[in-house]
Amino acid sequence: MSTAAIIPAAGLGLRLGGEAPKALREVGGESLLVHALRGLRAATAADLVCFVVAVPPGSEHVVRTLLDPYAGDSALHIVAGGAERTDSVRHALELVPAEGIDCVLVHDAARSFVPVAVIERVVDAVRAGAPAVVPAIPVTDTVKRVDARGQVVDTPDRSTLVAVQTPQGFEPGLLRRAHACGGAVTGATDDAMLCERLGVTVQTVEGSEDAFKVTRPRDLLLAEWILAERRSS
């Protein structure tokens, strides 16, 4: 069996600044989107046979020209994204083959430097029977829950808290059902949350600090450093 990867990359990335959409911002001379796709392809044990990339409407041709050299023998589909992340994933999911795929990954283009080992841990867990899998790292900051006035309500035990990353992996039928049942519901910040709303148990696997999300200008500096470290080794 094989894996398909959905990359929602339709966001403008206003917090990052610049004129180009976030996924097209460059690190080391190449876009975050190129780094993300190439990183997924490097996970050979995942057997990725299909990529579906959701992009800002009107940029489909530009992105296809950009990514074609990196897709290799995997099918590459480019689709216009929606207003929200869930809309983009739902549009992309329609192009994932209905047969021959036992795992669907949903991966943020902004997490361009996720290690191969993390990708393969996610896929392995799905293939071992977990219907929904997310990579996670421990929360090291003290976290406070506050009310609408900004006053602290309580302090959760951080030993029970993790920060989740991507790629998140799913049994294909579950992901389709999650989006059919809850894709239009507001407040879902990742696909695992849609599965949780169906009562499905989401499994965590070990993530990596290198799988951080490029959100603000300073994150580009960290991305440049990671890339330089990898190229030097």
C-alpha positions, 0 to 999 in steps of 0.5 A: 500500500502507499501514502498520499500527502496533502499540503495546504499552502493557500495561506497568505502568511500575513504575520511573516510579512513580504509580498509573496504567499508564505509557502513561496517565501525562500530559505536558502534560495528555495521556497518553503513549499519546495523544501516541504515536498522534498522532505516528504519525498525523502521519507522513502519508507512512506512510499509516497505516490501522490501529492495534492497541494492547495494554493492561493487561487490563481497561482496554480500554474506558477506552483505547478511549474515550481514543483514539477521538478521535485515530484519525481514519479509521484503524481502531483495535483495542484488545487485552489485552496479555500478561505480556511485551512479545512476548506483547502484540505477538503478540496485537496482530499477530493483528488486523493485516489480512492484505491491503493492508499492506506495513509493520508498525510496532511502537512503544513508547508510552513513546517518545511524541515521536519525530519524523515524519521518523524514522517516515517513514525507517523506513517508506521503508526497509521499502518499499525492500526492507529486511525489518526496520528500526530507528532508531538513534543512536550510543552516546556513553558508554563501555560495559563488558561485565561478568561475574556478579561485576561485573568488567569483561570487555572494552570494546567499540569504541563506534564500532560500537555504537548504541542502537535506538529505535522505531518499528521497521518490518517486512515483515508476513510476516517479523514474523508468522514471527518471532513464530511461531518465536521469540515464546515465547523469553525474552530478546527485548527488541525485535522486531528481535531475534526477526528476528535469530534467524531470520538476517534482516539488520536495517537501521538508519536515523537516529534522534533524541534526541527518541525517548527512552523515558520510564522514570523520573520525570526523563524526564517533565520532559524530555518536558514540555520537548520538548512545550513547545518544539514548542508554542511553535514 
